[in-house]
Structures are given as structure tokens and as C-alpha cells.
Amino acid sequence: MQRLAAVVLPERCPACSGPTTKGFCSGCRAELPRIEDPCVVCGLPKPVAHCPRQRGDWHVAAVRAPFRYAPPLDAYLHKLKFGRARALGRALALAAAPTLAAGVDARSEKDPLLVPVPLSRERLVERGFDQAVEIARALARELTLPVDTAVATRRRPIAPQSLLGARERRANVAGLFGVTRPAAVHGRAVIVVDDVITTGATANALADALRSAGATRVEAWAVARTIA
């Protein structure tokens, strides 16, 4: 059925509408702003003046985000979240997958579990889907990794992170997440998946909950990283 659909409705690049088979065409993918020589802990380009690992409450072992949150990528991410362009989740995930795949530890006894950052119920109803779930599912298929979209939950509504500074962001998400099934993460590595990482406060809050539930190591993956 999928092969028939590909013949009848061939895939088009979301940027230029040219023919493609995996999201963005090679030309448009090459235009996405990459982060060169990132810090393995925070994902920021080196040299990093203030790496989050300097704080005692940093629970993320590594941040991996191949692209800068800058044009033209920021427009695609905005369209995914606010323009109901659900298919962009797969295209963005496929663009990021080669870099993210390099971070998978082949020596682990179990493949790391992908856990998308959960949206609030209000945002989920408003948008109709969770952009982090769309990205995580596409990464799971492309990299042959397990994904669990229901293991993490939000405990309360919060003010939008985009309106807050770094310190306020950390306070805003403190204790925000819970783990519904600790057995799913106990004793294994987990990768938190989101669309964009800005200060890392949200990913770190979820990592804290996952570590408390028994996860041995938590990384954070995203399509893009905001560079101050």
C-alpha cells in the first residue's frame, strides 16, 4: 500500500516542492544551518562560556541537536507547531537523524528508549498533535529504536517558556513531569526528544523525573538548538 501511495502521490520536499523520498531534498537539507563542533554536554558550539553542566542540578548527560534555530529552519519548526504542518515532523526528524544516530551507544545492553517531551492537554487539543511525538516516531523508525509516547506526563499547566528568562524557565518547569510506568525506564538509557532546545530547562526537568524513576542515563535530542 505504501509503495502504491508513493507512485500515485510522490513525496515532495516541504521547502522547494521538488521530488524527494525522505523529507527535505538534498539541496534544501544542505541549506539548514548546522552547529559545528558542539559541546557534547550542552550542544552549544565551542567554546562555551556557561555550560549547564557547571550547575549542580543538571541531569542531562548529553545534548544532541544538529541545527541552529535560525533561518530557514526556524520557519519550518514554527509551521510544524503552529501551522498544523504535521508532516514536517518526519521531514525534520529525517534531516537530523544522521547526526543523532552517531550518538547511539552500540555497546549498551538495551537500545536507548526515545521519550518525547509531552505537551499539556490544552496544547494537544489546540494543535491536534504533539510535535515532539511526531519527531520521535520518525526517529524511531529511521534509527530502529524503541519509542514510548506515554511514559512521561505533565502534572500541571505552566506559563509559556518563550516568555521567560533562563532562571524563570528552570523554576517554571521544576517538578513538572511525572513517569507513569517506572518499570519502562528503570535500568536503561533514555533519550528525551523535543523539537527545539533553548536553555535546556524543559529537557532537564524531564531528565530529572526519568532519573528518579531509575533511568541510568538520559540524553536530550532535538532538531535545533537556540544559540544566544
Backbone hydrogen bonds, N-H to C=O, Kabsch-Sander energy under -0.5 kcal/mol:
donor,donor_aa,acceptor,acceptor_aa,energy
5,A,1,M,-2.4
6,A,2,Q,-2.0
7,V,3,R,-1.4
8,V,4,L,-2.6
9,L,5,A,-3.3
13,C,18,G,-3.2
17,S,13,C,-2.0
20,T,11,E,-1.5
29,R,25,C,-2.5
30,A,26,S,-1.7
31,E,27,G,-0.6
31,E,28,C,-0.6
32,L,29,R,-1.3
34,R,32,L,-0.7
35,I,66,P,-2.5
36,E,34,R,-0.7
39,C,44,L,-3.2
43,G,39,C,-2.2
46,K,37,D,-2.1
49,A,47,P,-0.6
54,Q,51,C,-2.1
55,R,52,P,-2.3
58,W,55,R,-0.9
59,H,57,D,-0.6
61,A,59,H,-0.6
61,A,218,V,-3.1
62,A,218,V,-0.6
63,V,40,V,-1.1
64,R,220,A,-2.9
67,F,223,V,-1.5
68,R,33,P,-3.2
69,Y,225,R,-2.0
70,A,68,R,-1.9
73,L,70,A,-1.0
74,D,70,A,-1.3
75,A,72,P,-0.6
76,Y,72,P,-1.2
77,L,73,L,-2.3
78,H,74,D,-2.3
79,K,75,A,-2.2
80,L,76,Y,-2.2
81,K,77,L,-2.1
82,F,78,H,-2.9
83,G,79,K,-1.6
85,A,79,K,-1.5
86,R,84,R,-1.5
88,L,85,A,-1.7
89,G,86,R,-1.9
90,R,87,A,-0.6
91,A,87,A,-1.5
92,L,88,L,-2.8
93,A,89,G,-1.9
94,L,90,R,-2.6
95,A,91,A,-1.6
96,A,92,L,-1.7
97,A,93,A,-1.8
99,T,96,A,-0.6
100,L,96,A,-2.1
101,A,97,A,-2.9
102,A,98,P,-0.8
102,A,99,T,-0.6
103,G,100,L,-1.8
104,V,101,A,-1.6
106,A,104,V,-0.9
108,S,105,D,-1.5
113,L,189,A,-2.3
114,L,146,P,-2.6
115,V,191,I,-3.0
117,V,193,V,-2.5
124,L,120,S,-2.3
125,V,121,R,-2.2
126,E,122,E,-2.1
127,R,123,R,-2.7
128,G,124,L,-2.5
131,Q,129,F,-0.6
134,E,130,D,-2.0
135,I,131,Q,-2.0
136,A,132,A,-2.6
137,R,133,V,-2.7
138,A,134,E,-1.7
139,L,135,I,-2.3
140,A,136,A,-2.5
141,R,137,R,-2.0
142,E,138,A,-2.4
143,L,139,L,-2.9
144,T,140,A,-0.9
145,L,140,A,-1.6
148,D,114,L,-2.6
153,T,178,G,-2.3
155,R,176,L,-3.1
163,L,160,P,-1.4
164,L,161,Q,-2.0
169,R,165,G,-2.5
170,R,166,A,-1.8
171,A,167,R,-1.8
172,N,168,E,-2.3
173,V,169,R,-1.6
174,A,170,R,-0.6
174,A,171,A,-0.5
176,L,173,V,-2.3
178,G,153,T,-2.6
180,T,151,V,-2.1
180,T,178,G,-0.5
181,R,151,V,-0.6
184,A,181,R,-1.9
185,V,182,P,-1.3
186,H,182,P,-2.0
187,G,214,G,-2.8
188,R,185,V,-1.7
190,V,217,R,-2.9
191,I,113,L,-3.1
192,V,190,V,-0.5
192,V,219,E,-3.1
193,V,115,V,-1.9
194,D,221,W,-2.2
197,I,224,A,-2.0
204,N,200,G,-2.5
205,A,201,A,-2.1
206,L,202,T,-2.1
207,A,203,A,-2.5
208,D,204,N,-2.1
209,A,205,A,-1.6
210,L,206,L,-2.4
211,R,207,A,-2.8
212,S,208,D,-2.1
213,A,209,A,-1.2
214,G,211,R,-1.5
215,A,210,L,-2.5
216,T,188,R,-1.5
217,R,188,R,-0.7
219,E,190,V,-2.2
220,A,62,A,-2.6
221,W,192,V,-3.6
222,A,64,R,-2.1
223,V,194,D,-0.7
223,V,195,D,-0.9
224,A,195,D,-1.8
225,R,67,F,-2.3
226,T,197,I,-2.7
228,A,226,T,-0.6
